[in-house]
Every structure is written in structure tokens, then in C-alpha cells.
């Protein structure tokens, strides 16, 4: 039985790839020709922007993204934003409370805590980027190899990974520090 509604075709430069009926439902394309380059790029852009739309609608994810961007910004520009030298000692100003000169106060040696936090953020950010980079360089090929080969090789890599994850976090660094003596 045929539908009495007429088909409305979207205008295109070369051919009509998508057809809609008057109820705005998609009707399958009659010809199976590939879409033109402009439409392929548009489709690819729309597909790639979906995760961005989901990220923008998730409030917790946006707050986390803003926080991470703030930490990275402070790590990159922390040395120029620091109000004092992070290692300069002033014993007369020891354990000063937060105020206009030292926003977060001073430690027991009179060093500005805000300046020290900004300097530490720089070192920590570099360490995090290095750790993630090393984990990606080592982990991705091993995971791909285990997944592609499978069988006993995949099981072996899985057991090694399980064994490493079962160790306490303090144990592996202590092993590496004892091997240098």
C-alpha cells in the first residue's frame, strides 16, 4: 500500500542523497552512489562533534575540564605568576597567616606557600605527562599485540598485568630504588 504523502527532496549540488516525506521521516536513498566530498566532510564533522556535545551537557565533566585547564595554565605560567621566589627564606616571616602579601601564608622557613604550589604544579604536570606518555608507549603496543595474537600470548600478558596490579603501590618503586645500590 503506498503512502499518499509526497516525497520532498533536499536540494543538492549534484544529486539528492537524502529524501524526506512530508512527515519529516527519512526515506532510504534510491541510488547507492557515494555522497559528494562536501557532504562527506559535513557528515564527518557532525559525527566528530557528538562527543563534544555530550561533554558540554555533562556538568561534572565540564567542571573537571575547567579544573584541569586551570591547573595546566598555572603549571605553564606559574613561574611568571608567582608573587615571590619559591625558595627564598625569610625566618622573620615564619608561619605567617594568609594576608595581602602572602595569599596562602608562609611555611616554617618563611617561604611563600602560593609560590611553592605554583612551582610544584609545574614539576607535577611534567611528571604526569611523562608517566602517561610512557604508559601509552609501552601499554598500547602490548595491548594490541595481546589482542591480535590472543591465545596463550594474550593470557600471559593478562596474567602479568594482573600480577603487577596486585602489588601495593609502594612496592614497585622500592624495588627500583634497591636495584641501584
TATA-V562715 format. One record per run of one state. SS is the DSSP state (a for helix, b for strand, c for the rest). FROM is the first residue (numbers start at 1). TO is the last residue. If there is no record, write none. Layout:
BEGIN
ss=SS from=FROM to=TO
ss=SS from=FROM to=TO
END
This chain:
BEGIN
ss=c from=1 to=6
ss=b from=7 to=9
ss=c from=10 to=18
ss=b from=19 to=21
ss=c from=22 to=25
ss=b from=26 to=27
ss=c from=28 to=36
ss=a from=37 to=57
ss=c from=58 to=58
ss=a from=59 to=81
ss=c from=82 to=90
ss=a from=91 to=93
ss=c from=94 to=105
ss=b from=106 to=106
ss=c from=107 to=111
ss=b from=112 to=112
ss=a from=113 to=149
ss=c from=150 to=150
ss=a from=151 to=166
ss=c from=167 to=168
ss=a from=169 to=178
ss=c from=179 to=181
END
